[in-house]
Amino acid sequence: MDSKKFDHFRKKLMEKKEELFQTVSKTEQYGREADEDSTQDIADKAANSYTKEFLFSQSSNERFILQLVNEALARVEKGTFGYCISCENEIQQKRLEAVPWTRHCISCQEMQEQGLLEE
């Protein structure tokens, strides 16, 4: 992969990183605000609890993607970006455009989802 493509993906990853960081921060703030709401009604407490659980699961997923983005940025810096971390084959350009933080080629991703690939 040439340096122009590395720069393109670095920019995409940095934008995604900033977007995820903002979203995680907002989600954490909403969760804290839900904690501060001192409602007395049991239905309101249940709704607040559900909201907190929803925000927590959303935040957890975004944190995981943020970790993948950071790992992808590290691979850009090392010059290994664009290659599957399992089989070391080049990842298709279309896949990288769609999911630039991907770690696996399509074949290895399918194997990982089936539990056939160790991390």
C-alpha positions as CSV (number, residue, x, y, z in Angstrom):
1,M,0.0,0.0,0.0
2,D,1.4,3.4,-0.9
3,S,1.8,6.3,1.4
4,K,-1.2,8.2,-0.2
5,K,-3.5,5.3,0.8
6,F,-2.0,5.1,4.3
7,D,-2.7,8.8,4.7
8,H,-6.2,8.4,3.4
9,F,-7.0,5.6,5.9
10,R,-5.2,7.4,8.7
11,K,-7.4,10.3,8.2
12,K,-10.6,8.1,8.1
13,L,-9.5,6.4,11.3
14,M,-8.7,9.6,13.1
15,E,-12.1,11.0,12.1
16,K,-13.8,7.8,13.4
17,K,-11.8,7.9,16.6
18,E,-12.9,11.5,17.3
19,E,-16.5,10.6,16.5
20,L,-16.4,7.6,18.8
21,F,-14.7,9.6,21.6
22,Q,-17.4,12.2,21.5
23,T,-20.2,9.7,21.5
24,V,-18.7,7.7,24.4
25,S,-18.3,10.9,26.4
26,K,-21.9,12.0,25.7
27,T,-23.2,8.5,26.6
28,E,-21.3,8.6,29.9
29,Q,-22.7,12.0,30.7
30,Y,-26.2,10.8,30.0
31,G,-25.7,7.9,32.3
32,R,-24.5,10.1,35.1
33,E,-27.5,12.4,34.6
34,A,-29.8,9.4,34.8
35,D,-28.2,8.5,38.1
36,E,-28.7,12.0,39.5
37,D,-32.4,11.9,38.7
38,S,-34.0,11.2,42.1
39,T,-37.4,10.0,41.0
40,Q,-39.6,8.4,43.5
41,D,-42.1,6.6,41.3
42,I,-41.2,2.9,40.7
43,A,-42.1,3.1,37.0
44,D,-39.7,6.1,36.6
45,K,-37.0,4.2,38.4
46,A,-37.5,1.2,36.1
47,A,-37.3,3.5,33.0
48,N,-34.1,5.1,34.4
49,S,-32.6,1.7,35.0
50,Y,-33.5,0.5,31.5
51,T,-32.0,3.7,30.0
52,K,-28.8,3.2,32.0
53,E,-28.5,-0.4,30.8
54,F,-29.1,0.7,27.2
55,L,-26.5,3.4,27.4
56,F,-24.0,1.1,29.0
57,S,-24.4,-1.5,26.3
58,Q,-24.1,1.2,23.6
59,S,-21.1,2.7,25.3
60,S,-19.4,-0.8,25.6
61,N,-19.8,-1.5,21.9
62,E,-18.4,2.0,21.0
63,R,-15.5,1.5,23.3
64,F,-14.7,-1.8,21.6
65,I,-14.8,-0.2,18.2
66,L,-12.6,2.6,19.5
67,Q,-10.1,0.0,20.6
68,L,-10.1,-1.5,17.1
69,V,-9.6,1.9,15.6
70,N,-6.6,2.5,17.9
71,E,-5.2,-0.8,16.9
72,A,-5.7,0.0,13.2
73,L,-3.9,3.3,13.7
74,A,-1.0,1.5,15.3
75,R,-0.9,-0.8,12.2
76,V,-0.8,2.2,10.0
77,E,2.2,3.5,11.9
78,K,3.9,0.1,11.7
79,G,3.2,-0.2,8.0
80,T,1.2,-3.4,8.5
81,F,-2.2,-1.8,7.9
82,G,-4.3,-3.5,5.2
83,Y,-3.1,-7.0,5.9
84,C,-5.0,-9.6,7.8
85,I,-3.6,-10.2,11.3
86,S,-4.2,-14.0,10.9
87,C,-3.2,-15.1,7.4
88,E,-1.3,-11.9,6.5
89,N,-3.0,-11.7,3.1
90,E,-3.9,-8.3,1.8
91,I,-7.4,-7.1,2.8
92,Q,-9.7,-6.1,-0.1
93,Q,-9.8,-2.3,-0.7
94,K,-13.6,-2.3,-0.6
95,R,-13.6,-3.9,2.8
96,L,-11.1,-1.4,4.1
97,E,-13.2,1.5,2.8
98,A,-16.3,0.1,4.5
99,V,-14.6,-0.9,7.8
100,P,-11.1,0.6,8.0
101,W,-10.5,-0.8,11.5
102,T,-11.0,-4.4,10.3
103,R,-8.3,-6.8,11.4
104,H,-9.2,-9.7,9.2
105,C,-9.8,-10.5,5.6
106,I,-13.3,-11.8,4.7
107,S,-12.3,-15.5,5.0
108,C,-10.6,-15.1,8.4
109,Q,-13.5,-12.9,9.6
110,E,-15.9,-15.7,8.7
111,M,-13.8,-18.2,10.5
112,Q,-13.5,-16.0,13.6
113,E,-17.3,-15.5,13.7
114,Q,-17.7,-19.3,13.6
115,G,-15.3,-19.7,16.5
116,L,-12.7,-21.4,14.3
117,L,-10.0,-18.7,14.6
118,E,-8.0,-18.0,17.7
119,E,-7.1,-14.3,18.4
